[in-house]
Amino acid sequence: METFQKMCLVITVIGAIIWGMIGLFDFNVVDALFGEDSAVARIVYTLVGITGLINIGLLFNHIEEAK
């Protein structure tokens, strides 16, 4: 499970970098690569959102380790 969470964390960090580029430079890498409103872009955003939810578990790892 630790490897899975690390992979999710990497995807979440990449997503954060993409959102940072949108905020700072008004440049959307996903739209530039796959086109605006494409199915692939929606899949990428969905994947980043799901991995972000999975990474919520990292916030509570210390509670499980203390038991």
Backbone as XML, in Angstrom:
<?xml version="1.0"?>
<chain id="A" units="angstrom">
  <residue number="1" name="MET">
    <atom name="N" x="0.818" y="-1.196" z="0.000"/>
    <atom name="CA" x="0.000" y="0.000" z="0.000"/>
    <atom name="C" x="0.861" y="1.259" z="0.000"/>
  </residue>
  <residue number="2" name="GLU">
    <atom name="N" x="2.036" y="1.185" z="0.606"/>
    <atom name="CA" x="2.914" y="2.354" z="0.669"/>
    <atom name="C" x="3.345" y="2.783" z="-0.736"/>
  </residue>
  <residue number="3" name="THR">
    <atom name="N" x="3.643" y="1.834" z="-1.610"/>
    <atom name="CA" x="4.048" y="2.152" z="-2.981"/>
    <atom name="C" x="2.903" y="2.819" z="-3.728"/>
  </residue>
  <residue number="4" name="PHE">
    <atom name="N" x="1.690" y="2.314" z="-3.531"/>
    <atom name="CA" x="0.515" y="2.897" z="-4.175"/>
    <atom name="C" x="0.322" y="4.343" z="-3.741"/>
  </residue>
  <residue number="5" name="GLN">
    <atom name="N" x="0.463" y="4.616" z="-2.441"/>
    <atom name="CA" x="0.306" y="5.987" z="-1.956"/>
    <atom name="C" x="1.403" y="6.898" z="-2.486"/>
  </residue>
  <residue number="6" name="LYS">
    <atom name="N" x="2.603" y="6.379" z="-2.632"/>
    <atom name="CA" x="3.694" y="7.198" z="-3.184"/>
    <atom name="C" x="3.416" y="7.531" z="-4.647"/>
  </residue>
  <residue number="7" name="MET">
    <atom name="N" x="2.901" y="6.574" z="-5.398"/>
    <atom name="CA" x="2.552" y="6.841" z="-6.794"/>
    <atom name="C" x="1.449" y="7.896" z="-6.863"/>
  </residue>
  <residue number="8" name="CYS">
    <atom name="N" x="0.460" y="7.784" z="-5.993"/>
    <atom name="CA" x="-0.611" y="8.778" z="-5.942"/>
    <atom name="C" x="-0.077" y="10.147" z="-5.555"/>
  </residue>
  <residue number="9" name="LEU">
    <atom name="N" x="0.874" y="10.164" z="-4.639"/>
    <atom name="CA" x="1.471" y="11.434" z="-4.221"/>
    <atom name="C" x="2.211" y="12.094" z="-5.381"/>
  </residue>
  <residue number="10" name="VAL">
    <atom name="N" x="2.921" y="11.312" z="-6.170"/>
    <atom name="CA" x="3.630" y="11.855" z="-7.336"/>
    <atom name="C" x="2.633" y="12.469" z="-8.316"/>
  </residue>
  <residue number="11" name="ILE">
    <atom name="N" x="1.534" y="11.769" z="-8.579"/>
    <atom name="CA" x="0.516" y="12.299" z="-9.502"/>
    <atom name="C" x="-0.098" y="13.572" z="-8.939"/>
  </residue>
  <residue number="12" name="THR">
    <atom name="N" x="-0.335" y="13.606" z="-7.640"/>
    <atom name="CA" x="-0.900" y="14.798" z="-7.009"/>
    <atom name="C" x="0.060" y="15.982" z="-7.099"/>
  </residue>
  <residue number="13" name="VAL">
    <atom name="N" x="1.332" y="15.735" z="-6.901"/>
    <atom name="CA" x="2.332" y="16.807" z="-7.004"/>
    <atom name="C" x="2.393" y="17.334" z="-8.437"/>
  </residue>
  <residue number="14" name="ILE">
    <atom name="N" x="2.359" y="16.441" z="-9.412"/>
    <atom name="CA" x="2.344" y="16.869" z="-10.815"/>
    <atom name="C" x="1.110" y="17.722" z="-11.079"/>
  </residue>
  <residue number="15" name="GLY">
    <atom name="N" x="-0.030" y="17.308" z="-10.536"/>
    <atom name="CA" x="-1.253" y="18.095" z="-10.678"/>
    <atom name="C" x="-1.127" y="19.471" z="-10.039"/>
  </residue>
  <residue number="16" name="ALA">
    <atom name="N" x="-0.468" y="19.525" z="-8.894"/>
    <atom name="CA" x="-0.265" y="20.812" z="-8.228"/>
    <atom name="C" x="0.627" y="21.726" z="-9.066"/>
  </residue>
  <residue number="17" name="ILE">
    <atom name="N" x="1.639" y="21.152" z="-9.689"/>
    <atom name="CA" x="2.516" y="21.940" z="-10.565"/>
    <atom name="C" x="1.727" y="22.472" z="-11.759"/>
  </residue>
  <residue number="18" name="ILE">
    <atom name="N" x="0.860" y="21.641" z="-12.314"/>
    <atom name="CA" x="0.023" y="22.079" z="-13.444"/>
    <atom name="C" x="-0.868" y="23.239" z="-13.012"/>
  </residue>
  <residue number="19" name="TRP">
    <atom name="N" x="-1.504" y="23.115" z="-11.843"/>
    <atom name="CA" x="-2.352" y="24.206" z="-11.361"/>
    <atom name="C" x="-1.533" y="25.453" z="-11.041"/>
  </residue>
  <residue number="20" name="GLY">
    <atom name="N" x="-0.315" y="25.277" z="-10.578"/>
    <atom name="CA" x="0.567" y="26.416" z="-10.344"/>
    <atom name="C" x="0.895" y="27.149" z="-11.633"/>
  </residue>
  <residue number="21" name="MET">
    <atom name="N" x="1.122" y="26.391" z="-12.690"/>
    <atom name="CA" x="1.408" y="27.019" z="-13.994"/>
    <atom name="C" x="0.188" y="27.771" z="-14.513"/>
  </residue>
  <residue number="22" name="ILE">
    <atom name="N" x="-1.007" y="27.220" z="-14.251"/>
    <atom name="CA" x="-2.224" y="27.920" z="-14.661"/>
    <atom name="C" x="-2.340" y="29.231" z="-13.894"/>
  </residue>
  <residue number="23" name="GLY">
    <atom name="N" x="-2.084" y="29.183" z="-12.592"/>
    <atom name="CA" x="-2.209" y="30.387" z="-11.766"/>
    <atom name="C" x="-1.158" y="31.432" z="-12.049"/>
  </residue>
  <residue number="24" name="LEU">
    <atom name="N" x="0.091" y="30.997" z="-12.228"/>
    <atom name="CA" x="1.179" y="31.953" z="-12.404"/>
    <atom name="C" x="1.323" y="32.467" z="-13.833"/>
  </residue>
  <residue number="25" name="PHE">
    <atom name="N" x="1.173" y="31.567" z="-14.789"/>
    <atom name="CA" x="1.477" y="31.923" z="-16.178"/>
    <atom name="C" x="0.270" y="31.873" z="-17.107"/>
  </residue>
  <residue number="26" name="ASP">
    <atom name="N" x="-0.887" y="31.516" z="-16.566"/>
    <atom name="CA" x="-2.100" y="31.362" z="-17.372"/>
    <atom name="C" x="-1.858" y="30.412" z="-18.547"/>
  </residue>
  <residue number="27" name="PHE">
    <atom name="N" x="-1.120" y="29.335" z="-18.272"/>
    <atom name="CA" x="-0.794" y="28.333" z="-19.286"/>
    <atom name="C" x="-1.213" y="26.968" z="-18.771"/>
  </residue>
  <residue number="28" name="ASN">
    <atom name="N" x="-2.122" y="26.310" z="-19.491"/>
    <atom name="CA" x="-2.625" y="25.010" z="-19.102"/>
    <atom name="C" x="-1.920" y="23.940" z="-19.931"/>
  </residue>
  <residue number="29" name="VAL">
    <atom name="N" x="-1.027" y="23.196" z="-19.293"/>
    <atom name="CA" x="-0.236" y="22.172" z="-19.977"/>
    <atom name="C" x="-1.138" y="21.070" z="-20.519"/>
  </residue>
  <residue number="30" name="VAL">
    <atom name="N" x="-2.121" y="20.664" z="-19.731"/>
    <atom name="CA" x="-3.002" y="19.565" z="-20.147"/>
    <atom name="C" x="-3.775" y="19.959" z="-21.400"/>
  </residue>
  <residue number="31" name="ASP">
    <atom name="N" x="-4.336" y="21.150" z="-21.417"/>
    <atom name="CA" x="-5.053" y="21.613" z="-22.616"/>
    <atom name="C" x="-4.115" y="21.757" z="-23.801"/>
  </residue>
  <residue number="32" name="ALA">
    <atom name="N" x="-2.895" y="22.198" z="-23.556"/>
    <atom name="CA" x="-1.928" y="22.352" z="-24.646"/>
    <atom name="C" x="-1.560" y="20.995" z="-25.249"/>
  </residue>
  <residue number="33" name="LEU">
    <atom name="N" x="-1.464" y="19.974" z="-24.408"/>
    <atom name="CA" x="-1.094" y="18.643" z="-24.902"/>
    <atom name="C" x="-2.256" y="17.894" z="-25.545"/>
  </residue>
  <residue number="34" name="PHE">
    <atom name="N" x="-3.434" y="17.980" z="-24.930"/>
    <atom name="CA" x="-4.541" y="17.129" z="-25.359"/>
    <atom name="C" x="-5.712" y="17.880" z="-25.964"/>
  </residue>
  <residue number="35" name="GLY">
    <atom name="N" x="-5.673" y="19.193" z="-25.956"/>
    <atom name="CA" x="-6.764" y="19.986" z="-26.507"/>
    <atom name="C" x="-7.771" y="20.359" z="-25.421"/>
  </residue>
  <residue number="36" name="GLU">
    <atom name="N" x="-8.410" y="21.506" z="-25.618"/>
    <atom name="CA" x="-9.391" y="21.970" z="-24.646"/>
    <atom name="C" x="-10.614" y="21.070" z="-24.659"/>
  </residue>
  <residue number="37" name="ASP">
    <atom name="N" x="-11.129" y="20.791" z="-23.481"/>
    <atom name="CA" x="-12.356" y="20.007" z="-23.301"/>
    <atom name="C" x="-12.304" y="18.638" z="-23.965"/>
  </residue>
  <residue number="38" name="SER">
    <atom name="N" x="-11.116" y="18.040" z="-24.058"/>
    <atom name="CA" x="-11.016" y="16.697" z="-24.629"/>
    <atom name="C" x="-11.270" y="15.661" z="-23.535"/>
  </residue>
  <residue number="39" name="ALA">
    <atom name="N" x="-11.594" y="14.461" z="-23.963"/>
    <atom name="CA" x="-11.854" y="13.377" z="-23.021"/>
    <atom name="C" x="-10.588" y="13.033" z="-22.236"/>
  </residue>
  <residue number="40" name="VAL">
    <atom name="N" x="-9.431" y="13.091" z="-22.892"/>
    <atom name="CA" x="-8.169" y="12.773" z="-22.215"/>
    <atom name="C" x="-7.884" y="13.790" z="-21.116"/>
  </residue>
  <residue number="41" name="ALA">
    <atom name="N" x="-8.149" y="15.062" z="-21.386"/>
    <atom name="CA" x="-7.931" y="16.103" z="-20.377"/>
    <atom name="C" x="-8.838" y="15.866" z="-19.174"/>
  </residue>
  <residue number="42" name="ARG">
    <atom name="N" x="-10.077" y="15.486" z="-19.421"/>
    <atom name="CA" x="-11.005" y="15.192" z="-18.321"/>
    <atom name="C" x="-10.515" y="14.003" z="-17.506"/>
  </residue>
  <residue number="43" name="ILE">
    <atom name="N" x="-9.958" y="12.999" z="-18.175"/>
    <atom name="CA" x="-9.420" y="11.827" z="-17.483"/>
    <atom name="C" x="-8.234" y="12.229" z="-16.606"/>
  </residue>
  <residue number="44" name="VAL">
    <atom name="N" x="-7.352" y="13.082" z="-17.138"/>
    <atom name="CA" x="-6.191" y="13.537" z="-16.376"/>
    <atom name="C" x="-6.640" y="14.284" z="-15.126"/>
  </residue>
  <residue number="45" name="TYR">
    <atom name="N" x="-7.580" y="15.208" z="-15.267"/>
    <atom name="CA" x="-8.059" y="15.972" z="-14.118"/>
    <atom name="C" x="-8.764" y="15.063" z="-13.109"/>
  </residue>
  <residue number="46" name="THR">
    <atom name="N" x="-9.524" y="14.101" z="-13.590"/>
    <atom name="CA" x="-10.196" y="13.152" z="-12.699"/>
    <atom name="C" x="-9.183" y="12.318" z="-11.941"/>
  </residue>
  <residue number="47" name="LEU">
    <atom name="N" x="-8.145" y="11.865" z="-12.632"/>
    <atom name="CA" x="-7.096" y="11.066" z="-11.997"/>
    <atom name="C" x="-6.392" y="11.853" z="-10.904"/>
  </residue>
  <residue number="48" name="VAL">
    <atom name="N" x="-6.079" y="13.099" z="-11.181"/>
    <atom name="CA" x="-5.421" y="13.946" z="-10.176"/>
    <atom name="C" x="-6.346" y="14.157" z="-8.976"/>
  </residue>
  <residue number="49" name="GLY">
    <atom name="N" x="-7.620" y="14.358" z="-9.221"/>
    <atom name="CA" x="-8.572" y="14.533" z="-8.122"/>
    <atom name="C" x="-8.696" y="13.285" z="-7.261"/>
  </residue>
  <residue number="50" name="ILE">
    <atom name="N" x="-8.767" y="12.123" z="-7.896"/>
    <atom name="CA" x="-8.872" y="10.865" z="-7.151"/>
    <atom name="C" x="-7.616" y="10.615" z="-6.330"/>
  </residue>
  <residue number="51" name="THR">
    <atom name="N" x="-6.457" y="10.857" z="-6.928"/>
    <atom name="CA" x="-5.220" y="10.638" z="-6.178"/>
    <atom name="C" x="-5.096" y="11.618" z="-5.017"/>
  </residue>
  <residue number="52" name="GLY">
    <atom name="N" x="-5.623" y="12.819" z="-5.191"/>
    <atom name="CA" x="-5.629" y="13.771" z="-4.079"/>
    <atom name="C" x="-6.476" y="13.256" z="-2.921"/>
  </residue>
  <residue number="53" name="LEU">
    <atom name="N" x="-7.617" y="12.659" z="-3.240"/>
    <atom name="CA" x="-8.461" y="12.082" z="-2.193"/>
    <atom name="C" x="-7.782" y="10.895" z="-1.516"/>
  </residue>
  <residue number="54" name="ILE">
    <atom name="N" x="-7.099" y="10.088" z="-2.296"/>
    <atom name="CA" x="-6.377" y="8.948" z="-1.731"/>
    <atom name="C" x="-5.286" y="9.435" z="-0.779"/>
  </residue>
  <residue number="55" name="ASN">
    <atom name="N" x="-4.649" y="10.530" z="-1.130"/>
    <atom name="CA" x="-3.559" y="11.047" z="-0.304"/>
    <atom name="C" x="-4.033" y="11.657" z="1.012"/>
  </residue>
  <residue number="56" name="ILE">
    <atom name="N" x="-5.322" y="11.842" z="1.175"/>
    <atom name="CA" x="-5.830" y="12.292" z="2.468"/>
    <atom name="C" x="-5.424" y="11.284" z="3.540"/>
  </residue>
  <residue number="57" name="GLY">
    <atom name="N" x="-5.317" y="10.021" z="3.152"/>
    <atom name="CA" x="-4.883" y="8.982" z="4.084"/>
    <atom name="C" x="-3.500" y="9.241" z="4.647"/>
  </residue>
  <residue number="58" name="LEU">
    <atom name="N" x="-2.643" y="9.926" z="3.906"/>
    <atom name="CA" x="-1.307" y="10.245" z="4.409"/>
    <atom name="C" x="-1.363" y="11.164" z="5.628"/>
  </residue>
  <residue number="59" name="LEU">
    <atom name="N" x="-2.412" y="11.965" z="5.712"/>
    <atom name="CA" x="-2.555" y="12.865" z="6.853"/>
    <atom name="C" x="-2.788" y="12.098" z="8.150"/>
  </residue>
  <residue number="60" name="PHE">
    <atom name="N" x="-3.346" y="10.903" z="8.026"/>
    <atom name="CA" x="-3.725" y="10.141" z="9.208"/>
    <atom name="C" x="-2.829" y="8.934" z="9.456"/>
  </residue>
  <residue number="61" name="ASN">
    <atom name="N" x="-1.732" y="8.791" z="8.715"/>
    <atom name="CA" x="-0.805" y="7.679" z="8.907"/>
    <atom name="C" x="-0.207" y="7.671" z="10.303"/>
  </residue>
  <residue number="62" name="HIS">
    <atom name="N" x="0.090" y="8.818" z="10.830"/>
    <atom name="CA" x="0.720" y="8.868" z="12.157"/>
    <atom name="C" x="-0.209" y="8.336" z="13.240"/>
  </residue>
  <residue number="63" name="ILE">
    <atom name="N" x="-1.520" y="8.437" z="13.058"/>
    <atom name="CA" x="-2.473" y="7.917" z="14.032"/>
    <atom name="C" x="-2.419" y="6.391" z="14.053"/>
  </residue>
  <residue number="64" name="GLU">
    <atom name="N" x="-2.357" y="5.771" z="12.877"/>
    <atom name="CA" x="-2.288" y="4.319" z="12.791"/>
    <atom name="C" x="-0.958" y="3.799" z="13.312"/>
  </residue>
  <residue number="65" name="GLU">
    <atom name="N" x="0.114" y="4.542" z="13.071"/>
    <atom name="CA" x="1.441" y="4.106" z="13.526"/>
    <atom name="C" x="1.560" y="4.194" z="15.040"/>
  </residue>
  <residue number="66" name="ALA">
    <atom name="N" x="0.825" y="5.082" z="15.673"/>
    <atom name="CA" x="0.893" y="5.258" z="17.129"/>
    <atom name="C" x="0.220" y="4.115" z="17.875"/>
  </residue>
  <residue number="67" name="LYS">
    <atom name="N" x="-0.682" y="3.418" z="17.220"/>
    <atom name="CA" x="-1.416" y="2.326" z="17.893"/>
    <atom name="C" x="-0.576" y="1.099" z="18.068"/>
  </residue>
</chain>
